[in-house]
Amino acid sequence: MDIHRTGTDALARRAASSGENATFAILRRDGGALSVPALKELSFEVFPRGARVGAPGEDQMIAGIPNRDQGRWSTLLGVLGIAVLTVTAGLSGMAEFLRHGRALAPLSVLTGGLRVFRTSAAWSVLAPLALAGIAGSVIAAGLAAPVTADGTS
């Protein structure tokens, strides 16, 4: 994108030579976004020591950056913790199923199918996981309710 210099160029040179602080708002006629690198390049051409180029209100957004970065650490550690819990629950479920499998082997011979194994797996592995998921969702919703009560978080 090419930035055209007009009457603001002479105004900027006059402000730079007098040493006063001046603020300029640069807009595009079509309302599109401006190229910040091109504006910085232009400011170093016009002003002897350059100028600060930024969007309106960006100073207020800087305060949230440490919280955002700390939130990323919390997310990373939370994902790692859930991955460890998932592997642990899977290994525990397999061990439980193998333990029940030895006890159910004579019964499965008598019934002649895998239905006993599937029912046992559903009750010993799937039911506790589903119950823990439902209880966790209810508790999480209860803990988050005061934070999101007014619709903002």
Secondary structure as a PSIPRED ss2 file (coil, helix, strand):
# PSIPRED VFORMAT (PSIPRED V4.0)

   1 M C   1.000  0.000  0.000
   2 D C   1.000  0.000  0.000
   3 I C   1.000  0.000  0.000
   4 H C   1.000  0.000  0.000
   5 R C   1.000  0.000  0.000
   6 T C   1.000  0.000  0.000
   7 G H   0.000  1.000  0.000
   8 T H   0.000  1.000  0.000
   9 D H   0.000  1.000  0.000
  10 A H   0.000  1.000  0.000
  11 L H   0.000  1.000  0.000
  12 A H   0.000  1.000  0.000
  13 R H   0.000  1.000  0.000
  14 R H   0.000  1.000  0.000
  15 A H   0.000  1.000  0.000
  16 A H   0.000  1.000  0.000
  17 S H   0.000  1.000  0.000
  18 S H   0.000  1.000  0.000
  19 G C   1.000  0.000  0.000
  20 E C   1.000  0.000  0.000
  21 N C   1.000  0.000  0.000
  22 A C   1.000  0.000  0.000
  23 T C   1.000  0.000  0.000
  24 F C   1.000  0.000  0.000
  25 A C   1.000  0.000  0.000
  26 I C   1.000  0.000  0.000
  27 L C   1.000  0.000  0.000
  28 R C   1.000  0.000  0.000
  29 R C   1.000  0.000  0.000
  30 D C   1.000  0.000  0.000
  31 G C   1.000  0.000  0.000
  32 G C   1.000  0.000  0.000
  33 A C   1.000  0.000  0.000
  34 L C   1.000  0.000  0.000
  35 S C   1.000  0.000  0.000
  36 V H   0.000  1.000  0.000
  37 P H   0.000  1.000  0.000
  38 A H   0.000  1.000  0.000
  39 L H   0.000  1.000  0.000
  40 K H   0.000  1.000  0.000
  41 E H   0.000  1.000  0.000
  42 L H   0.000  1.000  0.000
  43 S H   0.000  1.000  0.000
  44 F H   0.000  1.000  0.000
  45 E H   0.000  1.000  0.000
  46 V H   0.000  1.000  0.000
  47 F C   1.000  0.000  0.000
  48 P C   1.000  0.000  0.000
  49 R C   1.000  0.000  0.000
  50 G C   1.000  0.000  0.000
  51 A C   1.000  0.000  0.000
  52 R C   1.000  0.000  0.000
  53 V C   1.000  0.000  0.000
  54 G C   1.000  0.000  0.000
  55 A C   1.000  0.000  0.000
  56 P C   1.000  0.000  0.000
  57 G C   1.000  0.000  0.000
  58 E H   0.000  1.000  0.000
  59 D H   0.000  1.000  0.000
  60 Q H   0.000  1.000  0.000
  61 M H   0.000  1.000  0.000
  62 I H   0.000  1.000  0.000
  63 A H   0.000  1.000  0.000
  64 G H   0.000  1.000  0.000
  65 I H   0.000  1.000  0.000
  66 P H   0.000  1.000  0.000
  67 N H   0.000  1.000  0.000
  68 R H   0.000  1.000  0.000
  69 D H   0.000  1.000  0.000
  70 Q H   0.000  1.000  0.000
  71 G H   0.000  1.000  0.000
  72 R H   0.000  1.000  0.000
  73 W H   0.000  1.000  0.000
  74 S H   0.000  1.000  0.000
  75 T H   0.000  1.000  0.000
  76 L H   0.000  1.000  0.000
  77 L H   0.000  1.000  0.000
  78 G H   0.000  1.000  0.000
  79 V H   0.000  1.000  0.000
  80 L H   0.000  1.000  0.000
  81 G H   0.000  1.000  0.000
  82 I H   0.000  1.000  0.000
  83 A H   0.000  1.000  0.000
  84 V H   0.000  1.000  0.000
  85 L H   0.000  1.000  0.000
  86 T H   0.000  1.000  0.000
  87 V H   0.000  1.000  0.000
  88 T H   0.000  1.000  0.000
  89 A H   0.000  1.000  0.000
  90 G H   0.000  1.000  0.000
  91 L H   0.000  1.000  0.000
  92 S H   0.000  1.000  0.000
  93 G H   0.000  1.000  0.000
  94 M H   0.000  1.000  0.000
  95 A H   0.000  1.000  0.000
  96 E H   0.000  1.000  0.000
  97 F H   0.000  1.000  0.000
  98 L H   0.000  1.000  0.000
  99 R H   0.000  1.000  0.000
 100 H H   0.000  1.000  0.000
 101 G H   0.000  1.000  0.000
 102 R H   0.000  1.000  0.000
 103 A H   0.000  1.000  0.000
 104 L H   0.000  1.000  0.000
 105 A H   0.000  1.000  0.000
 106 P H   0.000  1.000  0.000
 107 L H   0.000  1.000  0.000
 108 S H   0.000  1.000  0.000
 109 V H   0.000  1.000  0.000
 110 L H   0.000  1.000  0.000
 111 T H   0.000  1.000  0.000
 112 G C   1.000  0.000  0.000
 113 G C   1.000  0.000  0.000
 114 L C   1.000  0.000  0.000
 115 R H   0.000  1.000  0.000
 116 V H   0.000  1.000  0.000
 117 F H   0.000  1.000  0.000
 118 R H   0.000  1.000  0.000
 119 T H   0.000  1.000  0.000
 120 S H   0.000  1.000  0.000
 121 A H   0.000  1.000  0.000
 122 A H   0.000  1.000  0.000
 123 W H   0.000  1.000  0.000
 124 S H   0.000  1.000  0.000
 125 V H   0.000  1.000  0.000
 126 L H   0.000  1.000  0.000
 127 A H   0.000  1.000  0.000
 128 P H   0.000  1.000  0.000
 129 L H   0.000  1.000  0.000
 130 A H   0.000  1.000  0.000
 131 L H   0.000  1.000  0.000
 132 A H   0.000  1.000  0.000
 133 G H   0.000  1.000  0.000
 134 I H   0.000  1.000  0.000
 135 A H   0.000  1.000  0.000
 136 G H   0.000  1.000  0.000
 137 S H   0.000  1.000  0.000
 138 V H   0.000  1.000  0.000
 139 I H   0.000  1.000  0.000
 140 A H   0.000  1.000  0.000
 141 A H   0.000  1.000  0.000
 142 G H   0.000  1.000  0.000
 143 L H   0.000  1.000  0.000
 144 A H   0.000  1.000  0.000
 145 A C   1.000  0.000  0.000
 146 P C   1.000  0.000  0.000
 147 V C   1.000  0.000  0.000
 148 T C   1.000  0.000  0.000
 149 A C   1.000  0.000  0.000
 150 D C   1.000  0.000  0.000
 151 G C   1.000  0.000  0.000
 152 T C   1.000  0.000  0.000
 153 S C   1.000  0.000  0.000
